[in-house]
Amino acid sequence: MKILKYIIFALVILNLPSIALSIYGGALGSILSYATIVLLAIYYFLEKKSAPNWWLLIIALLFYSISGLQYSGDPFTFLMEFIKYLLFIICGYELSKHIKITELYVFLLIGALSIGVESIFFPTRFGRYSGFYLNPNVAGFICITGFALTYGLKRASLKYIGQFVFTLAGLLTFSRTFIVIWLFINLISLKISIKNLRILGSGVLILGTLFFIDELVGLNNPRFNQLKNLVSNEKVSNQEITSDSRADTWALFYDQIYDSPLIGNGYGTFSGKGNMNLGVHNTYLRIIGEAGIIPFIIFVMYIIYLLYMSFIYFRRAPNLIMQIIALALFLMANHNFFGFYYVTFAAMWVQYQIYKLKTEDTLEELI
């Protein structure tokens, strides 16, 4: 069972089906995608089962059923995506109950290291790197999730190695979302101990490593060039840094939300499958834009619940509030909560850790 667990976990967290799709084409990518669900189902039936994830089941059922009413694409494709996601929630939540914090840490670390490997051995003219995740912003989410997770580790050596690797790999994605969340999490860490200021201080060492990689292979990234100009006291232009604003992208979809706030505009219209062939880059806007106000409200309640409960258990598990803040902010810049299984898994893992802490408190009260 442990081998099966690790195979499934690698398929999910390391994004192997998408890698296969990108490198070897649709046939192998589809095989690994369906294999992930089939293996998850086998794992689910072999494991001892407990309570399902009612939060996400209700959200998924509402989102897909309401948005599907106005879907104009291939009904078979829609149905398969719907069924696969439901199976992932049911079976994947059971998997999340058996993934220890160190196991999650190791797999996230492997994912982050793939970003560094790409930057050194497979440099691109775009100067942004994503490793296994194909998209630099998504790779940034993996790094910031791993960075937040380190605050729950007991072994100091694992914590320090992880914080260095996740920060460096995250910077190699040149994701503005990563940098903002990284700074926010570091500020929260000061509540744990003022000694965590050293992590901000270690940024000098990490930036030095970034400059070394640039000398080695040439990062060729406009944002990094602006950073070098800043360090060398040269003229800095904010045009490239502020380009591709998410707020400008969101604004393109506001009218569609206002036109149909109750039942939305249909599945895919806010995720690149609509008339504009452009995604909204915001999960919250995607939900209300495609399926209307009801699933949107429940999804926001779900995120608030995770934020509140992880805040309650901050002293016992400070990583949880950091992880859910990272997720909540990332979803403001990405619309693929339902498409990227590792993003959904990140929410489910935090949710189950909260459930375990609540159960421990209940047992203590009974004793």
C-alpha positions in Angstrom: 0.0 0.0 0.0 2.8 2.4 0.8 4.3 1.9 -2.7 0.9 2.5 -4.3 0.5 5.6 -2.1 3.8 7.1 -3.3 3.1 6.3 -7.0 -0.2 8.1 -6.8 1.2 11.0 -4.8 4.0 11.4 -7.3 1.5 11.5 -10.2 -0.5 14.2 -8.4 2.1 16.4 -6.7 4.8 16.2 -9.4 2.3 16.9 -12.2 3.5 13.9 -14.2 0.4 13.5 -16.5 0.9 17.1 -17.7 4.6 16.5 -18.2 3.9 13.5 -20.3 1.3 15.4 -22.3 3.8 18.2 -22.9 6.7 16.0 -23.9 5.2 12.9 -25.4 1.8 14.0 -26.6 -1.8 13.5 -25.7 -1.8 9.7 -25.7 0.6 9.2 -22.8 -0.7 12.3 -21.0 -4.3 10.9 -21.1 -3.1 7.5 -20.0 -1.4 8.9 -16.9 -4.3 11.2 -16.2 -6.8 8.4 -16.1 -4.3 6.1 -14.4 -4.1 8.6 -11.5 -7.8 8.4 -11.0 -7.9 4.6 -11.4 -5.1 4.1 -8.9 -6.7 6.5 -6.5 -9.9 4.5 -6.7 -8.0 1.3 -6.0 -6.3 2.9 -3.1 -9.6 4.2 -1.8 -11.2 0.7 -1.8 -8.2 -0.9 -0.2 -7.9 1.6 2.6 -10.1 1.9 5.6 -12.6 4.6 4.8 -13.8 7.5 7.0 -15.9 10.6 6.6 -15.9 12.1 3.1 -15.0 15.7 2.3 -18.5 17.2 2.3 -17.3 20.8 1.8 -15.6 20.1 -1.6 -18.2 17.6 -2.7 -21.0 20.1 -2.3 -18.9 22.9 -4.0 -18.0 20.6 -6.9 -21.5 19.3 -7.4 -22.9 22.9 -7.5 -20.2 24.3 -9.7 -20.2 21.6 -12.3 -24.0 21.1 -12.4 -24.9 24.8 -12.6 -22.1 25.7 -15.0 -22.9 22.7 -17.1 -26.4 23.9 -17.9 -25.0 26.5 -20.2 -22.0 24.6 -21.5 -21.8 24.6 -25.3 -18.8 22.3 -25.8 -18.5 18.5 -26.1 -20.8 17.0 -23.4 -18.6 13.9 -23.1 -15.5 15.9 -22.3 -17.4 17.9 -19.7 -18.9 14.8 -18.1 -15.5 13.1 -17.9 -13.9 16.1 -16.3 -16.8 16.3 -13.8 -16.6 12.6 -12.9 -12.8 12.6 -12.6 -12.9 15.6 -10.3 -15.6 14.0 -8.1 -13.5 10.8 -7.9 -10.4 12.8 -7.0 -12.2 14.6 -4.1 -13.6 11.3 -2.8 -10.5 9.2 -3.2 -7.9 12.0 -2.9 -9.2 13.1 0.4 -8.7 9.6 1.7 -5.1 9.8 0.4 -4.5 13.1 2.2 -5.3 11.4 5.5 -2.3 9.2 5.1 0.3 11.8 3.9 2.5 12.8 6.7 4.0 16.3 6.8 7.5 15.0 6.0 6.2 13.1 3.0 4.5 16.2 1.7 7.7 18.1 2.3 9.9 15.7 0.4 7.6 15.6 -2.7 7.2 19.4 -2.7 11.0 19.7 -2.4 11.5 17.4 -5.4 9.1 19.6 -7.4 11.0 22.8 -6.3 14.3 21.2 -7.3 13.0 20.5 -10.8 12.7 24.3 -11.2 16.4 24.8 -10.3 17.4 21.9 -12.6 15.5 23.5 -15.5 17.1 26.9 -14.9 20.7 25.5 -15.0 20.4 22.7 -17.6 17.5 23.9 -19.8 17.7 27.7 -19.8 15.0 29.4 -21.9 14.9 32.8 -23.7 11.9 33.8 -21.5 14.0 33.6 -18.3 11.2 32.2 -16.1 11.3 28.6 -14.9 8.6 26.1 -13.8 10.2 22.7 -13.7 7.6 19.9 -13.6 4.7 22.5 -13.5 5.0 24.0 -17.0 3.7 27.4 -15.7 6.0 29.6 -13.6 3.1 31.0 -11.5 1.9 27.5 -10.6 5.5 26.5 -9.8 5.6 29.5 -7.5 2.6 28.1 -5.7 4.4 24.8 -5.1 7.4 26.6 -3.7 5.3 28.9 -1.4 3.3 25.9 -0.1 6.6 24.1 0.6 8.0 27.2 2.3 4.9 27.5 4.5 5.0 23.8 5.3 8.6 24.1 6.8 7.2 25.9 9.8 5.5 22.7 10.9 8.7 20.6 10.7 10.4 19.5 13.9 13.8 18.8 12.5 15.7 22.1 12.1 18.0 20.8 9.3 15.0 19.9 7.1 13.4 23.3 7.9 16.5 25.3 6.9 17.2 23.3 3.8 13.6 23.6 2.7 13.4 27.3 3.3 16.5 27.9 1.2 15.5 25.6 -1.7 11.8 26.8 -1.8 12.8 30.4 -1.7 15.5 30.1 -4.4 13.3 28.0 -6.6 10.3 30.4 -6.1 12.5 33.4 -7.1 13.5 31.5 -10.3 9.8 31.5 -11.3 9.9 35.3 -11.1 6.3 35.2 -9.9 5.1 38.4 -8.3 2.5 36.4 -6.4 5.2 34.2 -4.9 7.2 37.2 -3.7 4.2 38.9 -2.1 3.1 35.8 -0.3 6.7 34.9 0.8 7.0 38.3 2.4 3.6 38.0 4.1 4.5 34.5 5.5 7.8 35.8 6.8 6.0 38.6 8.7 3.6 36.0 10.2 6.6 33.9 11.3 7.8 36.7 13.5 4.8 35.8 15.7 6.3 32.4 16.3 9.8 33.9 17.1 11.6 37.1 16.5 14.6 34.9 15.5 12.8 34.2 12.2 14.1 37.5 11.1 17.1 35.5 10.0 15.1 34.1 7.1 14.6 37.6 5.7 18.4 38.2 6.3 19.2 35.0 4.4 17.6 36.6 1.4 21.0 38.2 0.7 22.6 34.7 0.4 19.7 33.5 -1.8 19.9 36.6 -4.1 23.6 35.9 -4.3 22.8 32.4 -5.5 20.4 33.9 -8.0 23.2 36.1 -9.4 25.5 33.2 -9.6 23.0 31.2 -11.7 22.6 34.3 -13.9 26.4 34.4 -14.5 26.3 30.6 -15.2 23.5 30.4 -17.7 22.0 33.8 -18.1 18.5 34.2 -16.7 17.5 36.7 -19.4 14.4 37.8 -17.4 13.2 41.5 -17.6 12.2 41.4 -13.9 15.6 40.1 -12.9 17.3 42.7 -15.1 15.3 45.4 -13.2 16.6 43.9 -10.0 20.2 44.0 -11.2 19.7 47.6 -12.2 18.4 48.4 -8.7 21.3 46.7 -7.0 23.8 48.6 -9.3 21.9 51.9 -8.7 21.0 52.2 -12.4 17.8 53.6 -13.8 14.8 51.3 -13.1 11.7 51.2 -15.3 8.5 49.8 -13.8 6.8 49.3 -17.2 7.9 45.6 -17.5 7.4 44.9 -13.8 3.8 46.2 -13.8 2.8 44.7 -17.2 0.3 41.9 -17.5 -1.6 43.2 -14.4 -4.1 40.6 -13.1 -6.5 43.5 -12.2 -6.7 44.5 -15.8 -7.5 40.9 -16.8 -10.2 40.6 -14.1 -11.8 43.8 -15.4 -12.4 42.2 -18.8 -14.9 39.8 -17.1 -16.9 42.0 -14.8 -19.6 42.8 -17.3 -20.3 39.0 -17.8 -20.6 38.6 -14.0 -23.1 41.4 -13.8 -25.1 40.1 -16.7 -25.6 36.7 -15.1 -24.8 36.7 -11.3 -27.3 33.9 -10.4 -26.4 31.0 -12.7 -23.2 32.3 -14.3 -22.2 32.1 -18.0 -21.4 28.4 -18.3 -18.5 26.1 -17.8 -15.3 27.2 -19.4 -16.3 30.8 -20.2 -13.9 32.2 -17.6 -11.1 29.7 -18.0 -10.1 30.2 -21.6 -12.8 28.3 -23.4 -15.2 31.2 -23.9 -15.5 33.8 -26.7 -12.4 35.8 -25.6 -10.2 32.7 -25.4 -8.8 34.2 -22.3 -8.8 33.0 -18.7 -9.8 35.2 -15.8 -6.8 34.2 -13.7 -8.9 34.2 -10.5 -10.7 31.2 -9.0 -13.2 33.2 -7.1 -14.2 35.2 -10.2 -14.3 32.0 -12.2 -16.7 30.3 -9.9 -19.2 33.2 -9.8 -18.7 33.9 -13.5 -19.3 30.3 -14.6 -21.7 29.0 -12.0 -23.2 32.0 -10.2 -23.5 33.3 -6.7 -24.4 30.1 -4.7 -21.3 28.0 -5.3 -19.2 31.2 -5.0 -20.6 31.9 -1.5 -20.0 28.3 -0.3 -16.5 28.3 -1.7 -15.7 31.6 0.0 -17.2 30.2 3.2 -14.9 27.1 2.8 -11.8 29.2 2.5 -12.9 31.4 5.5 -13.5 28.3 7.5 -10.0 27.0 6.8 -8.5 30.4 7.6 -10.4 30.7 10.9 -9.7 27.1 12.1 -6.0 27.3 11.1 -5.8 30.6 13.1 -7.3 28.9 16.1 -4.5 26.2 16.0 -1.7 28.6 15.1 0.4 27.8 18.2 0.2 24.1 17.7 0.5 24.0 13.9 1.6 27.5 12.5 2.2 26.0 9.1 -1.5 25.5 8.5 -2.4 29.2 8.6 0.5 30.0 6.4 -0.4 27.3 3.9 -4.1 28.3 3.6 -3.1 32.0 3.3 -0.8 31.0 0.5 -3.6 29.1 -1.2 -6.2 31.8 -0.7 -3.9 34.5 -2.2 -2.8 32.2 -5.0 -6.4 31.6 -6.1 -6.7 35.3 -6.7 -4.2 35.0 -9.5 -5.1 31.5 -10.9 -8.4 30.0 -12.0 -7.4 26.3 -12.0 -8.5 25.1 -8.6 -10.7 22.5 -10.3 -8.1 21.6 -13.0 -4.9 21.3 -11.0 -5.3 18.4 -8.6 -2.3 19.4 -6.6 -4.0 22.7 -5.7 -7.1 21.0 -4.6 -5.0 18.5 -2.6 -3.2 21.4 -0.8 -6.6 22.5 0.5 -7.7 19.0 1.4 -4.5 18.3 3.3 -4.9 21.4 5.4 -8.5 20.6 6.0 -7.7 17.1 7.3 -4.9 18.4 9.6 -7.5 20.8 11.1 -9.9 17.8 11.5 -7.2 15.9 13.4 -6.5 18.7 15.8 -10.2 19.1 16.5 -10.5 15.4 17.1 -7.6 15.5 19.6 -9.3 18.3 21.5 -12.5 16.4 21.6 -10.8 13.3 23.0 -9.0 15.4 25.6 -12.3 16.9 26.8 -13.9 13.4 27.1 -10.9 12.2 29.2 
